[in-house]
Amino acid sequence: MRKRRTGSNTSTNSPGTPEVTRVRTPRRERNEVLATVTSLLGSKRVALQCMDGVVRMGRIPGSKKKRMWIREGDVVIATPWDVQDSKADVTWKYTRPQVEWLQRKGYLKD
């Protein structure tokens, strides 16, 4: 039988939200835009409300499908396709502290 370890079960991190040190911002030279996921369409496809005012169908690439668990309301970076502007690839997903930082700095419209 193993002995039970004594001590608290809390983590050593400080209480409250974690401090954001670096946040990836969309790059204009790569044609990236901020977008909010409005609905999940299934089969690695999502509906995106982009900050440039266009509603696009987003596709999560296969390399990021298992790593990025996307839900409705998440803020992501989308790269619109060159041949079809109504579709985009999802390249990055922001965490909650990063979204709060983007709102404070004025990248996101409320």
N, CA, C and O of each residue as an XYZ file, in Angstrom:
440
protein
N       0.814     -1.174      0.000
C       0.000      0.000      0.000
C       0.866      1.248      0.000
O       1.906      1.308      0.654
N       0.409      2.243     -0.750
C       1.146      3.504     -0.791
C       0.723      4.399      0.346
O      -0.427      4.382      0.785
N       1.670      5.179      0.813
C       1.346      6.156      1.836
C       0.779      7.401      1.182
O       1.231      7.812      0.113
N      -0.180      7.983      1.806
C      -0.787      9.201      1.295
C       0.130     10.382      1.606
O       0.618     10.529      2.726
N       0.351     11.212      0.602
C       1.212     12.385      0.793
C       0.459     13.449      1.563
O      -0.730     13.673      1.337
N       1.140     14.085      2.447
C       0.515     15.157      3.212
C       0.828     16.484      2.553
O       1.828     16.619      1.849
N      -0.023     17.453      2.782
C       0.165     18.777      2.204
C      -1.099     19.225      1.515
O      -2.084     18.490      1.433
N      -1.053     20.416      1.034
C      -2.245     20.966      0.381
C      -2.300     20.526     -1.071
O      -1.284     20.179     -1.673
N      -3.493     20.549     -1.613
C      -3.698     20.165     -3.007
C      -3.684     21.362     -3.940
O      -3.900     21.204     -5.142
N      -3.437     22.548     -3.420
C      -3.445     23.732     -4.256
C      -2.121     23.864     -4.984
O      -1.098     23.347     -4.535
N      -2.148     24.552     -6.096
C      -0.932     24.740     -6.875
C      -0.100     25.863     -6.269
O      -0.569     26.603     -5.404
N       1.124     25.980     -6.729
C       2.029     26.992     -6.198
C       1.857     28.340     -6.890
O       2.501     29.316     -6.505
N       1.003     28.408     -7.900
C       0.780     29.680     -8.587
C       0.051     30.656     -7.677
O      -0.676     30.266     -6.762
N       0.267     31.937     -7.956
C      -0.403     32.955     -7.153
C      -1.890     32.976     -7.478
O      -2.273     32.641     -8.599
N      -2.738     33.361     -6.526
C      -4.181     33.392     -6.799
C      -4.525     34.481     -7.806
O      -3.783     35.449     -7.977
N      -5.661     34.306     -8.466
C      -6.106     35.281     -9.463
C      -5.764     34.807    -10.863
O      -5.375     33.657    -11.065
N      -5.911     35.693    -11.818
C      -5.645     35.336    -13.201
C      -4.147     35.382    -13.472
O      -3.439     36.208    -12.896
N      -3.655     34.498    -14.348
C      -2.226     34.524    -14.664
C      -1.868     35.775    -15.449
O      -2.683     36.303    -16.206
N      -0.657     36.236    -15.263
C      -0.183     37.443    -15.934
C       0.176     37.115    -17.378
O       0.824     36.104    -17.649
N      -0.245     37.969    -18.296
C       0.031     37.771    -19.709
C       1.338     38.475    -20.040
O       1.487     39.671    -19.789
N       2.280     37.734    -20.602
C       3.559     38.342    -20.935
C       3.655     38.682    -22.419
O       4.100     39.773    -22.777
N       3.244     37.758    -23.280
C       3.287     38.004    -24.719
C       1.986     37.528    -25.349
O       1.470     36.461    -25.016
N       1.468     38.338    -26.265
C       0.239     37.976    -26.977
C       0.510     38.123    -28.464
O       1.030     39.144    -28.915
N       0.156     37.106    -29.213
C       0.324     37.152    -30.665
C      -0.782     38.014    -31.255
O      -1.964     37.765    -31.018
N      -0.403     39.018    -32.017
C      -1.378     39.891    -32.662
C      -1.434     39.557    -34.156
O      -0.449     39.079    -34.719
N      -2.577     39.805    -34.799
C      -2.675     39.510    -36.236
C      -1.766     40.423    -37.053
O      -1.632     41.610    -36.756
N      -1.151     39.861    -38.072
C      -0.213     40.618    -38.906
C      -0.855     40.952    -40.242
O      -1.360     40.070    -40.937
N      -0.833     42.216    -40.590
C      -1.456     42.671    -41.848
C      -0.718     42.134    -43.070
O      -1.342     41.848    -44.092
N       0.622     41.991    -42.975
C       1.367     41.516    -44.140
C       1.053     40.055    -44.458
O       1.262     39.611    -45.587
N       0.547     39.297    -43.465
C       0.128     37.916    -43.692
C      -1.374     37.809    -43.940
O      -1.903     36.708    -44.085
N      -2.060     38.950    -43.990
C      -3.501     39.012    -44.256
C      -4.305     38.316    -43.157
O      -5.275     37.617    -43.450
N      -3.907     38.503    -41.890
C      -4.592     37.878    -40.765
C      -5.572     38.869    -40.137
O      -5.298     40.068    -40.084
N      -6.717     38.366    -39.661
C      -7.720     39.194    -38.997
C      -8.183     38.495    -37.721
O      -8.137     37.269    -37.623
N      -8.625     39.280    -36.752
C      -9.230     38.726    -35.548
C     -10.660     38.321    -35.867
O     -11.337     38.982    -36.654
N     -11.115     37.239    -35.259
C     -12.475     36.760    -35.502
C     -13.018     36.105    -34.243
O     -12.264     35.612    -33.404
N     -14.350     36.109    -34.128
C     -15.039     35.437    -33.030
C     -15.836     34.273    -33.611
O     -16.509     34.420    -34.632
N     -15.757     33.118    -32.955
C     -16.480     31.935    -33.419
C     -17.951     32.101    -33.044
O     -18.286     32.222    -31.866
N     -18.825     32.107    -34.047
C     -20.256     32.269    -33.781
C     -20.969     30.932    -33.660
O     -21.900     30.804    -32.865
N     -20.552     29.932    -34.433
C     -21.177     28.610    -34.312
C     -20.232     27.543    -34.832
O     -19.353     27.808    -35.652
N     -20.431     26.334    -34.339
C     -19.677     25.176    -34.791
C     -20.490     24.472    -35.868
O     -21.661     24.157    -35.658
N     -19.881     24.225    -37.009
C     -20.597     23.630    -38.132
C     -20.322     22.138    -38.274
O     -20.971     21.468    -39.077
N     -19.381     21.611    -37.515
C     -19.047     20.197    -37.604
C     -17.987     19.942    -38.643
O     -17.768     20.761    -39.536
N     -17.323     18.800    -38.529
C     -16.285     18.393    -39.469
C     -15.200     19.458    -39.608
O     -14.853     19.870    -40.714
N     -14.672     19.894    -38.466
C     -13.606     20.902    -38.336
C     -13.905     22.223    -39.051
O     -12.991     22.897    -39.527
N     -15.164     22.582    -39.122
C     -15.563     23.854    -39.714
C     -16.323     24.698    -38.693
O     -17.085     24.174    -37.879
N     -16.103     26.012    -38.751
C     -16.744     26.944    -37.829
C     -17.208     28.174    -38.603
O     -16.668     28.493    -39.663
N     -18.205     28.855    -38.068
C     -18.641     30.129    -38.627
C     -17.944     31.237    -37.843
O     -17.955     31.229    -36.612
N     -17.337     32.191    -38.550
C     -16.541     33.246    -37.935
C     -17.133     34.610    -38.231
O     -17.532     34.886    -39.362
N     -17.192     35.465    -37.215
C     -17.533     36.877    -37.393
C     -16.218     37.636    -37.297
O     -15.687     37.828    -36.203
N     -15.693     38.065    -38.434
C     -14.383     38.712    -38.471
C     -14.495     40.186    -38.117
O     -15.558     40.789    -38.260
N     -13.384     40.764    -37.651
C     -13.375     42.160    -37.227
C     -13.451     43.131    -38.402
O     -13.694     44.321    -38.199
N     -13.247     42.642    -39.632
C     -13.403     43.520    -40.794
C     -14.843     43.539    -41.300
O     -15.123     44.121    -42.348
N     -15.772     42.897    -40.552
C     -17.192     42.953    -40.870
C     -17.706     41.841    -41.758
O     -18.887     41.842    -42.105
N     -16.874     40.900    -42.138
C     -17.266     39.816    -43.035
C     -17.510     38.550    -42.211
O     -16.739     38.224    -41.308
N     -18.593     37.846    -42.536
C     -18.862     36.543    -41.914
C     -18.257     35.483    -42.822
O     -18.625     35.366    -43.991
N     -17.329     34.714    -42.273
C     -16.624     33.711    -43.069
C     -16.836     32.319    -42.488
O     -17.135     32.160    -41.304
N     -16.674     31.313    -43.351
C     -16.643     29.942    -42.884
C     -15.182     29.591    -42.633
O     -14.356     29.637    -43.545
N     -14.871     29.238    -41.383
C     -13.494     28.922    -41.029
C     -13.240     27.435    -41.043
O     -14.134     26.630    -40.779
N     -12.020     27.085    -41.351
C     -11.606     25.682    -41.388
C     -10.417     25.529    -40.460
O      -9.467     26.310    -40.523
N     -10.469     24.520    -39.593
C      -9.352     24.245    -38.705
C      -8.444     23.255    -39.420
O      -8.874     22.138    -39.708
N      -7.200     23.630    -39.716
C      -6.301     22.719    -40.429
C      -6.043     21.448    -39.629
O      -6.154     21.449    -38.403
N      -5.701     20.375    -40.314
C      -5.491     19.087    -39.669
C      -4.390     19.092    -38.634
O      -4.468     18.354    -37.653
N      -3.352     19.915    -38.828
C      -2.248     19.953    -37.879
C      -2.659     20.582    -36.554
O      -2.015     20.336    -35.534
N      -3.713     21.384    -36.549
C      -4.146     22.062    -35.336
C      -5.463     21.514    -34.778
O      -5.933     21.980    -33.740
N      -6.055     20.545    -35.446
C      -7.378     20.062    -35.061
C      -7.391     19.476    -33.658
O      -8.293     19.784    -32.879
N      -6.416     18.640    -33.312
C      -6.385     18.006    -31.995
C      -5.859     18.951    -30.916
O      -6.178     18.779    -29.740
N      -5.067     19.938    -31.296
C      -4.457     20.842    -30.318
C      -5.371     21.976    -29.906
O      -5.315     22.428    -28.762
N      -6.216     22.448    -30.818
C      -7.085     23.593    -30.538
C      -8.513     23.104    -30.360
O      -9.159     22.700    -31.327
N      -9.001     23.138    -29.144
C     -10.402     22.806    -28.889
C     -11.167     24.113    -28.908
O     -11.057     24.921    -27.986
N     -11.942     24.316    -29.959
C     -12.615     25.595    -30.167
C     -14.084     25.470    -29.820
O     -14.746     24.505    -30.201
N     -14.594     26.469    -29.083
C     -16.008     26.534    -28.713
C     -16.585     27.845    -29.219
O     -15.858     28.721    -29.687
N     -17.901     27.967    -29.119
C     -18.553     29.211    -29.516
C     -18.108     30.331    -28.587
O     -18.003     30.141    -27.375
N     -17.850     31.490    -29.159
C     -17.433     32.643    -28.379
C     -15.930     32.805    -28.268
O     -15.473     33.825    -27.751
N     -15.145     31.848    -28.727
C     -13.695     31.967    -28.669
C     -13.208     33.003    -29.670
O     -13.801     33.188    -30.733
N     -12.124     33.674    -29.318
C     -11.498     34.650    -30.209
C     -10.298     33.977    -30.863
O      -9.454     33.396    -30.181
N     -10.228     34.057    -32.189
C      -9.190     33.376    -32.958
C      -8.585     34.339    -33.976
O      -9.119     35.419    -34.230
N      -7.458     33.920    -34.553
C      -6.894     34.613    -35.711
C      -7.250     33.787    -36.933
O      -7.027     32.577    -36.963
N      -7.806     34.448    -37.943
C      -8.201     33.771    -39.182
C      -7.426     34.371    -40.347
O      -7.171     35.575    -40.392
N      -7.059     33.510    -41.282
C      -6.379     33.943    -42.504
C      -7.304     33.681    -43.680
O      -7.484     32.527    -44.071
N      -7.903     34.741    -44.264
C      -8.805     34.538    -45.404
C      -8.074     33.947    -46.605
O      -6.896     34.217    -46.839
N      -8.811     33.132    -47.357
C      -8.245     32.523    -48.554
C      -8.075     33.585    -49.631
O      -8.836     34.551    -49.692
N      -7.061     33.396    -50.486
C      -6.829     34.327    -51.587
C      -7.866     34.160    -52.688
O      -8.281     35.142    -53.303
N      -8.285     32.928    -52.941
C      -9.184     32.661    -54.063
C     -10.652     32.851    -53.708
O     -11.474     33.104    -54.589
N     -10.993     32.731    -52.410
C     -12.390     32.843    -51.994
C     -12.425     33.574    -50.658
O     -12.055     33.007    -49.630
N     -12.867     34.830    -50.666
C     -12.809     35.671    -49.471
C     -13.818     35.256    -48.402
O     -13.693     35.672    -47.250
N     -14.810     34.447    -48.757
C     -15.826     34.045    -47.783
C     -15.371     32.859    -46.926
O     -16.125     32.398    -46.068
N     -14.153     32.359    -47.147
C     -13.623     31.248    -46.366
C     -12.272     31.642    -45.779
O     -11.562     32.491    -46.319
N     -11.930     30.991    -44.639
C     -10.674     31.324    -43.961
C     -10.153     30.117    -43.213
O     -10.898     29.183    -42.916
N      -8.860     30.144    -42.910
C      -8.237     29.133    -42.069
C      -8.043     29.709    -40.675
O      -7.647     30.866    -40.529
N      -8.320     28.911    -39.650
C      -8.100     29.320    -38.265
C      -6.666     28.966    -37.910
O      -6.280     27.800    -37.981
N      -5.868     29.966    -37.525
C      -4.455     29.716    -37.271
C      -4.066     29.832    -35.803
O      -3.029     29.301    -35.407
N      -4.872     30.515    -34.979
C      -4.497     30.737    -33.579
C      -5.734     30.911    -32.730
O      -6.715     31.503    -33.180
N      -5.706     30.404    -31.501
C      -6.791     30.587    -30.547
C      -6.238     31.291    -29.309
O      -5.181     30.927    -28.794
N      -6.966     32.301    -28.842
C      -6.541     33.055    -27.667
C      -7.121     32.462    -26.394
O      -8.229     31.926    -26.395
N      -6.355     32.563    -25.296
C      -6.850     32.175    -23.985
C      -7.598     33.351    -23.372
O      -7.541     34.459    -23.905
N      -8.300     33.133    -22.260
C      -9.089     34.189    -21.635
C      -8.235     35.386    -21.192
O      -8.632     36.521    -21.454
N      -7.072     35.187    -20.526
C      -6.258     36.358    -20.169
C      -5.750     37.124    -21.390
O      -5.602     38.345    -21.344
N      -5.487     36.408    -22.474
C      -5.047     37.085    -23.689
C      -6.171     37.910    -24.304
O      -5.925     38.996    -24.827
N      -7.409     37.402    -24.247
C      -8.557     38.149    -24.762
C      -8.771     39.420    -23.942
O      -9.067     40.478    -24.498
N      -8.621     39.317    -22.629
C      -8.752     40.507    -21.775
C      -7.682     41.531    -22.106
O      -7.958     42.730    -22.099
N      -6.458     41.082    -22.396
C      -5.386     41.988    -22.773
C      -5.704     42.673    -24.103
O      -5.476     43.873    -24.256
N      -6.236     41.903    -25.073
C      -6.605     42.482    -26.371
C      -7.698     43.531    -26.218
O      -7.681     44.546    -26.914
N      -8.651     43.299    -25.313
C      -9.708     44.278    -25.082
C      -9.157     45.543    -24.441
O      -9.558     46.649    -24.805
N      -8.241     45.391    -23.491
C      -7.641     46.564    -22.839
C      -6.838     47.405    -23.809
O      -6.849     48.633    -23.720
N      -6.137     46.760    -24.742
C      -5.280     47.468    -25.694
C      -6.049     47.993    -26.910
O      -5.485     48.725    -27.724
N      -7.338     47.628    -27.045
C      -8.147     48.170    -28.124
C      -8.154     47.367    -29.412
O      -8.633     47.858    -30.435
N      -7.639     46.151    -29.390
C      -7.665     45.324    -30.600
C      -9.063     44.782    -30.870
O      -9.453     44.618    -32.026
N      -9.818     44.503    -29.809
C     -11.162     43.946    -29.937
C     -12.206     45.021    -29.707
O     -12.070     45.874    -28.830
N     -13.259     44.957    -30.524
C     -14.400     45.846    -30.319
C     -15.345     45.163    -29.332
O     -15.570     43.957    -29.426
N     -15.884     45.903    -28.410
C     -16.787     45.317    -27.418
C     -18.174     45.099    -27.949
O     -19.043     44.612    -27.225
